[in-house]
Amino acid sequence: MAAQSERLKELGAVLAQAREEALIRQTRRDELERLRNERQERLAEAEKQRDVFDRVKVLLQESAEHARLQAKAQLEGLVTNALQYVFGPLFRFEIDLSDHGGKPVAEFFVVTDWEGTPVKTKPQEARGGGIVDITSLALRVAMIETFRPRRSGPLILDEPGKHISAEYVVPMLEFLKSTTEMFGRQVILVTHNNHLTEGADQAFEVRLSNGETRVRPVGLLDNGTG
C-alpha cells in the first residue's frame, strides 16, 4: 500500500507539472496569437496606406505629365509665333520630349515647309544664326511668362538678334513690342543696332571718354519720344 501511495504521489506531481507546463504553453500560444493578430492588423493598415500612396503617385505622375505637355504646347506656340512673326508663316517650332536614364530630356527643332515637305532640323542647323537668335529670345520670354510664380521686373537683353539679317531686324523689334504689350513687361536692351534704338521709347548712348563713362539721351526718336 505504501508503494502504491508513493506511486500515486509521483503521478500527482507529474500531473501537476504537466498542467503547469500546459498553462505556460497556453499562455505563450495566446501571446503569439495576439502578436500575430497585431501584425496582421499592421499589415492590413500598411497595405491600405500603400494603396493610397500608389494612387497618389499615379495622380502626381498624371498631373506632372499634363503640366509638362501643357508647358510644351505653350512654349511651342510662343516660339512658333515669334519665328512666324519675324521669318514668315513657313516656320514652326517643336519640342521632342524623351526619357534618358530616368531623366526627362527636351530637344528643340525648327520645322520649315519646303515645297510642301516639312523639314525638321535643330535651330543651329536651320538657316543660320538668325533662327537661333529668335528661337533663344522667344524661349527666354516663354520661360519667364509661362512658369509660376511669375517673375516680376523688366526683361533685360544683351545684343538681341545680333546674327539676324538686316531685313529681319524690324520684324524682331515688332515682336519685342508685341511681347511688352501682351505681357505688360518692360524690355531693356543693349545694342549697337541703330534700327533697334530708333524703335525704342527711350534710348541712351553710353561712351567711354578719357577713362570716364558718359551717358546721354539719344535725340528725338521716330516715335516722337526720347
Stockholm file with secondary structure:
# STOCKHOLM 1.0

chainA/1-226         MAAQSERLKELGAVLAQAREEALIRQTRRDELERLRNERQERLAEAEKQRDVFDRVKVLLQESAEHARLQAKAQLEGLVTNALQYVFGPLFRFEIDLSDHGGKPVAEFFVVTDWEGTPVKTKPQEARGGGIVDITSLALRVAMIETFRPRRSGPLILDEPGKHISAEYVVPMLEFLKSTTEMFGRQVILVTHNNHLTEGADQAFEVRLSNGETRVRPVGLLDNGTG
#=GR chainA/1-226 SS CHHHHHHHHHHHHHHHHHHHHHHHHHHHHHHHHHHHHHHHHHHHHHHHHHHHHHHHHHHHHHHHHHHHHHHHHHHHHHHHHHHHHHHCTTEEEEEEEEEETTEEEEEEEEEEEETTEEEEECGGGSSSHHHHHHHHHHHHHHHHHHSSSCCCSCEEEESTTTTSCGGGHHHHHHHHHHHHHHHTCCEEEECSCHHHHHTSSSCEEEEEETTEEEEEECCCCTTSCC
#=GC SS_cons         CHHHHHHHHHHHHHHHHHHHHHHHHHHHHHHHHHHHHHHHHHHHHHHHHHHHHHHHHHHHHHHHHHHHHHHHHHHHHHHHHHHHHHHCTTEEEEEEEEEETTEEEEEEEEEEEETTEEEEECGGGSSSHHHHHHHHHHHHHHHHHHSSSCCCSCEEEESTTTTSCGGGHHHHHHHHHHHHHHHTCCEEEECSCHHHHHTSSSCEEEEEETTEEEEEECCCCTTSCC
//
